Amino acid sequence: MIKRSVLLIVVLSSLMPIVSVWSFKVFESFYKTSNFAKEGDVLLSNFILDFKEEVRVPFFKESPGFHTLEMRFGKLESSQPVVFLSYIDGNNLKIFVNDNLVGISGNPFDTRSLRWNRPEVYFIPLQVLKDSNALRMEVETENTIGIFDPVFVGEYKHIQKSYLSLYFVTQFLNTIYIVLFLVVGIMFILVPILVKSNYHRALIGISLIMFALYFVDYGYIPHLPISYVIYKKIVISSLYVALGLYLVGFTSEFGFSGNWRKVSSSILILNVGCALLLILKSGGSVAVRRTYLILNFTVFLTTMMILYIFLRKIFTSEGRKNPIAILNGVAILYFIPYVVRDVYVLMTFKPVPLLNQYALAVFITMNLLFVIFDFAGVYRRLLLEKKKVQFLEMESMRDPLTGALNRRFLFKIAEIIPESYSLCIVDIDGFKRINDTYGHLIGDCVLRKLASSLMTSLRKDDHVVRYGGDEFVILFHNTDEETAQIGIEKMKRYVKDRDFNCEGTVVRVSFSYGLCIQGEYSTLDEMLKKADERLYINKKSGGETLFA
């Protein structure tokens, strides 16, 4: 078994990095406009920046301020022409074709909405196109500017599927992650409080909510009501603290103690310190960006520590047998190349999209399966315990001789819903004579046989209660006078016509009853008293049925 596990780990260790690199190419292909340009379309790669220098797309650089990028192209043969930008970095953007405004992104009056990680399509009115055309982009940025792939100008239907796919990956899928982390995070906070155990899972819950806040950075910044500088401080600080809480939570979840907890707690303190440094940092967007690029070492340190504790968990004998642990191993091996890639991209200002958000979401989702499956196990145990308690409680309300319910059940009904029942007291005629003639063993057998006969004659919501001695109480659920009368008379005839065979002795019995109908009285005690009075009158009349 161990050899198989080791072999599986070796195979996955070899294959998963290859799968990760292949997936880089898949995600990057969504952004590459050259993949779907066809004859008649134009890809613009050479722009004049600020009317003085030529820049070659793709490019990316730190350059806060207002910029103009201009490019000329020839005649465009298209029935529905568009400008398509798969990825551009900047706060506010305006697109002009032949000096006609064809699109705008972000707020042109302030710098609250950074535009990045969003594909944009701008439709060009046919009447503005000429034989020779000029495209101008005016970009205002607090921090960095860049175009990550040639600008597509051409037929809309050529890029429609790619645009929708890219929009799904960058926006809709991102929204799913945000909702997932918020919902599961709240669940992880509430459940430990409700069951009063495993409080470390609340730390994982808080970290998930912070991760959701971080993922807002990948799609919703254009809609934020605060400045980008303030938000970036909040979101990066949240990431630092979220990773620290996540590490501490899973260190406890996996049962690590001693030095492990000390190390994870120290890393959490370090992350909180880095978060405070970033929040307190003065200056504009450039200063904040340079600061968090330096402080991001804590992200990589904490990520590596999280990966390490998961690997340790997977390599335990318990982990090797757990399919969820193996899935986490696969997720780790998938995630590590993304971390390395994006570190390189950030440090070298490479004009390519960051991709770790896709792998990070997969990794976290796999991690959560550990706890979710444990929650499911706890829930199953709680259900079993509840059923056990209910069973024991019902058994404690059973009469051991007859199997009918006992007075404790009556007390429960009296506390909860006495008004939902009609009530009948049943008493065996001449039971003392049966005991005196045949003995108490035969008398006990008669009680059991009668209780069984009554119970098999009732509906599932009706109940038979042994009230004491040879008396039984029948509770008819939501039953009017006529139905109750018919039901009890039917039982009376059934019992009277039967032979009770008790250890070879055949005994025939009958019973008398007193009936009190639902709604006559408000309490069960009053109903019992009235039914008992009617039973007594019935007995005095010689056992004839009486309802009066």
N, C-alpha and C positions, 0 to 999 in steps of 0.2 A: 504493500500500500504506500509505504514511504517512498519507494523507488518510483512508483507511478507519479506521485506528487512532485518529486524532484524533476522527473522527466518533463511533466507538464509545465513546470515553472521555467525550465530551460528553454522549451519550445516557445512559450509565450514571451520570454525575455528576448528571444531572437526576432520574433515576428512583430511584436507590438510597436517597436520603434519604426519599423518599415511601414506599418499601417498608419502611424502618426504622420510620417513624412508624406505618404500618399494622400492623407486627408488634408495636409497643408495645401497641396496642389488643388484638391477639390474646392476648398474654401476660397483659395486665391482665384480660381477660375471664374467664380461668380463675379469678381470685380474686373476681370480683364475684358475690356471692350473689344480688343482685337479678336476675341473668340467668336463673336457673333456679327461683326461687320461684314456686309456683303457688297456686291458690285453696286456702285452708285452712292454708297455711304462714305463719309469722310471721318478720318481719325486725326485730330489735331494734337500734335506733339511739340511743336516749337512755338513758344509764346514770347512776346516782347513784354518784359516786366517793367512797369512804371515808365514806359516809353523810352527806356535807355539800354537795358541789357536783355539778352536773349536767354531764356531758360528752356531746358529740355525736360519734357514730361516723361516719366514721373520725377517729381522733385519734392523735397520736404525740408524746411529750415525754420529756425527760430527768427522771427522777423515781425515784431508787433507793429501795428499801424495800419494805414490805408494803402492798398495796392491795386494797380490796374494791370490786367493781363490781356493782351490783344493778339489776335491771329486772323489771317485772311485765308479764305478758301474760295474755290471756283463755283461754277454753276451747280446747283443741287437738284437732281431729278427725284422728286419724292412727292407722294400724294398726302402724306401726313408727317411732315418733317418735325423732328425733335432735337433738342440738345440733351444728352444723357451724361450725367456725372455719376460714376460708380462710387467715388470717394474723393471728397475735397475737405481740407482742413481750414477752418476760419470761423469767425463769429457770425458775420453777416455777408450775404452774397447777392449780387444783382447780375443778371445776364442780359446783354444787349446784342441784338443782331441788326447790323446797319443802323446803329443808334436808336433802335426801337427796343424798349424794355419788354422782354418776353418771360422773365421769371425773377422771383425774389425768394430768398430763404433767410430766416432769422429776422431779428428786429433791427431795422436800419437806423433807429433812433437811440439805441443804447447797445451795450455789449453783454447783455444778459444771456444770450442764447448761442452757445458754441454750436457750430454746425460741423458734425463729423459722424462717421459711421452710419450715414444715411444716404441711400441712393436717391437721386433727384432726376425727374424728367420734366423738361420745359418744352411746351409745344410752340412751334414757330408759325405765325400766320403766313400763309402762302404769299400774301401781297407784299410782305417786307423783303422777300428774297429777290436777288438780282443775278446778273450773270457773274458778277464779282462781289463777294460778300465779306463782311468783317464781323468777327465775334469778339465781344469785349466782356470781360468779367471784372467787376469791382468787388474786392474782398476787403473787409475790415476785420482785423484780428487782434486779440489781446496778447497772443502768445506766438503761435506757429502758423505757418502757411504751407500748403502743399497740395499737389494734385497727384493722385497715386496711379492713374492710368490715363492714356490718351482720351481726350474729350470726344465723345461720339456725336456726330451730326449726321442725321439720315432718317431712314424710314422707321416709324414707330414699331411696326409689326416685327421688324428684325430684332428688336431688343426687348419686346414685351415680356416674353417668358423669362429671360434672364433678369430683367428688372423685378418681376414679381418674385422670382426665386431669391434674389438678393434681399428684397424687402422682407420676405419671410424669415430669412436667416438672421438679418440684423435687427429687425423690429418685432415681428410677431413672436418668433421663438424666444427672443429676449424677454418679451412680456410674459410668456408662459413661465420662464424661470423666476421672474419677479413674483408672480402670483404663487407659484409652488413654494418658494422660500418663505413668503409671508405666511401662507396657510400652515405649512408644516412647522415653521418657527413658533407660531402662536400655539399650535398643538403641543409642541415640546415644552413650552412654558406652562401650559395649563394642566396637562396630564400629571406631571410629577406633584403638582400642588394638590390635585384632586385625590390621587392615590397615596399622597404623603410619603413618597420614597423617590430615590434616584434623582435628587435635586440637581445633580450635575447636568442632567439633560436640559434643564432650564437654561444653562449657559450655552449649550448648543443651539437652543431655540433663539436666544438673543443674538447669537452670531449669525444665524440664518437671516434674521430680519435686517441685520447690518449688511449682509451680503446683498440682499434685495435692494437696499439703498445704493450700494456700490454699482449694481447693474443698471440703475437708472442712468448712470453716466453713459451707457452705451446706446441710448435711444431717446431719452426724454429731456435732455438739457435744453433744447429749443423751447420747451414749454415752462421752464422754471421761472418763478417770480423773483429770484434773487440773482445777484451778480455771479458770474462764473468763478471769480476768485474765491468768494465765500463758499460757494457750493463745492469747488474742488478741494478746499480744505476739509469740508465736512465729509465728502465721499472717500477721500484717501485715508483720513483719520479713522473712518468707520471700517475701512478695509483692514487697517493695522489691528484695531481692537477686535474685529470679528475673527481674524485668523488666530489671535491669542486666545480668545474664549473658546474657539473651536478646538484648539490644541488641548487646553485644560479639560474641556468637557469630554473629549474622547480618551484622554489619558485615564480619567476616572472610569469611563464607560468600559474600557478594556481591562480594568482591574490593576493597572500599574500603580505602584506606590513607592514610598521612599524617595530615592534620588530622582526618579522619573517625575514625580509630582513637583519636586523642588525645581527641576529644570524647566518644566512647562510653565510653572508659576512665574519663574524668573523671566522667561520669554514674554509672557503676558505683560509683566511690569515694563519690560523694555519697549514693547509695542505701544503701551499706553503713554510712555514717555515720549516716543517718537510722534505720536498723535498730538500730544500737547505742544511739542516744539513746532509742528507744522501749523497748528491753529494760531499760535502766538507769533508766527513769522510775519513781519511787516513787509510792505512793498506790494508791487503789482503782480500780475499773472506770471510774468517771467521769473520773478524772484521765487514765487511759490512753486513753480514747476521745477526750477533748479534744485530747490530744497527737497521736494519729494523724490526726485531722481536719486539724490544722495541717500535719503532715508529709506529708499526701497530695499536696501539690503535686508531690512527686517522682514520684508515680505518673503524674500527668498529663503532666509534662515528659518522662518516659521513654517513655510511650505515644505521645506526639506525635513523638518522635524515631524510634521504631520505625516508625510509619506513614510518616514522611518517607523513611527509607532504602528502604522497600518501594516507595514511589511512584517514587523515583529509579531503582530497579531495573526497574520496569515500563516507564518511559519510555525506557529504552535500546533500541537497535535490536534487540538480542537479546530483550529483554523483550517488545516488541510482537509478536514472532513466537511467543512462548511461551504456550500456552493456560493453563498453571498460573499464570503471571504475571498474566494477565488475571483469573483467578479470585481471585487475591489482591487485585487492585484492587477487584473487586466486594466482597470481604470487608471491605476498609478502608472503602469508602464506606458499607457497612452498619453498621460498628462505630462510626464517629465520632458519629452521633446518639445512640447508647446512652451513650457517654462523657459527652456534653454533658448528656443527660437526668439521669444519675445524679449528676453533680456538683451540678446544681441541686437534686435531691431531698435530698442529704446536707446541703447548706448551708442549706436552708430548712425542714428537718424535715418535709417533706411526708409525709403518711400513705399512701404508696403503696409497693409493693415495689420493691427494686432489681432491675434487669433485665440489667445488663452481663454477668453470668456467662454468659448464653445467647449473646450476641454475641461475648464474649471467646473462648469455646470454639470457635465457628465460625471466628473469625479465626485462632486458633492452629492449628486443624486445617488450614486452607488454607495457612498458612505452612509447615507441616511437609511438605506435598506437594512443595515445592521440594526439600527434602533427601531425602525418601523416593524421589522419582523419580531423583535423582542416585545414591542408594544402589543403586537398581535398575539404573541404567546401569553403575555400578562392578561390580555383581554379574555383569551380562552380560559385561562386559569380562574379568572374572576367569575366567568359564566358558570364554570363547573362548581366553584365554591358556592355561588348563589343557588344553583340547582341542589347542591348538597344540603345547604341550609334550609331551602324550601322543603326538601324531602324530609329532613330531620324534624322540621317544624310540623309538617303534616303528620309524620309518624307520632309526634308527641301529642297530636290532637286526635289520635285513633284510640278507640276502645280495644284493648288487647284481646278480649274474648270474642267479640262479634265482628271486628273489622270496621264497624261504623265509626263515624266521628264522635268525639266526646264533648263534654261541656266547655272545654277550652275553645272549641270552635264556635260555640254559641256566644261566648264572651267576645270573640273577634267580630262576629257578625253584629253583635249589639253595639260595638264601638264604631263600626264602619257604615254599614248600609242595612239596618233592620227594616227600613221602609220598603225594601225591594222584594220582600217575601210575604207569602201567606204561610201560616204556621198550623201544623196539625200534631196533636199529642195522641200517640197510639199506645194502648195498654192491652196485653194479652188477657183474654177472658179465662179465669180459673187457673192461673199460672201456679198458685200455691198448691192446688190439687195435683197438678202435674208433678211438681217436686215431691210431694208427699207420696204419690203413687209409684213413680218410676225412679226417684232419686235425683240428686242435684246434677249428676253428669248428664242425664237425659235432659234435664231442665236447661243446662247450658247449651246442649246441642240444639234444642228448640229455639233458643235465643239467636244462635248463629244462623240457623236456617231461616228464621223470620227476617233477620237483618239482611241476609243475602237476597231473599225474595223481594223485600222492599227496594233495595238498591238497584236490582236488575229491572224493576218496573218503572224507574224514574228517568227523567231527561238528564242530560249531562250537567245542567246548571242547577238541578235540584239536589238536596242533600238529606241523608239520614243520620240522625244523631242519637246515640244512646243516652237517654236522659237520667236513667237510674233504675236498678232492678229490672223489671220487665216492661219499662216504659221507653218509648222511642219518640223523638220529635222529627217530623218531616217538614222540610223547608221547601216550599214551591216557589220558584223564582218567577217574579212578574206574572202571577196567576190570579185571575178573577174568581169570584165565588163559584160560578157554574163549573168552570174547568177544574178547580180544586175538588169540588164535590164529586164530579164524575171520576177524577183520577183516584181519589181515596176509596170510592165505592168499588172501582175496578180492582184495586189492590185487595180489598176486603174479600171479594168473591174469589179472587185468585188464590189467596191463602186458605180460605175456608174449604176449597175444593181439592187441596193438595194433601198428600200423605207425607209427613216428615219422617223419614227413615233414620232413626238414631240408634246405631249399633244393634240393628236387628229389631228394634222396637219401633212400631209404627204409631205415630201420634198425630192426631188431627187437632188443629187449633183454630180459633177465631180471635178477632180483636175488636175492641171498641175504640172510638176516637172522639176527640173534641177539636173543632176547627175554628180558627180565627183568620179572617180574610185580610189581605194586604190593604192598608189604609184605614182599618178600623181604629187602630191605636198607633201612637207615634213611637213608642218604645217596645223593645222585645220583651221586657219584663211584663208590661201590661198585656201584651199578646199572649204570653205564656200563662198568665193568671186567668185570662178569659177562656183560653182553650182548655185549661185544667178544670174550670168550673163546668164547661160543657161536657167534658169527659166524665166528670163525677155524676152529672145528671143522667148521662147515657148509661153508666154503670148501674145506677139505682133503678133504671127502667128495665133492667134485665139484660143489658148488653145490646139493645137495639140501637142502631145508628141514630144520632141526634145532632142536629145543627140548629140552634135556636138562641 
